[in-house]
Amino acid sequence: MAETLVDVLWFIDGSGDEQMDQDDAVKVMEGVAHVVSTLSSDQQQELIALLGEMAAAEANPARREFLEEFPEGFGLIGDLS
């Protein structure tokens, strides 16, 4: 399930104006951020670990970066800076 979610979000993130209305893209991304924020702490930690495993196995550097930034970008962890 996590891989499918990442695939959809990766597509949306990389879509240009001609492929997808950017307001709709933002709504989807915000919706996902809201849903993952409602997961229990254990579920959030499990998702973070899974995303880390996916990033480590990813050959595409851009997709790997997306996976590495996912936890912070979708509110699973606080701002690290």
VENSUL-V731853 format. One record per helix or strand of 2 or more residues. SS is the DSSP state (H for helix, E for strand). FROM is the first residue (numbers start at 1). LEN is the number of residues. If there is no record, write none. Layout:
SS/FROM/LEN
SS/FROM/LEN
This chain:
H/2/13
H/22/16
H/41/17
H/61/13
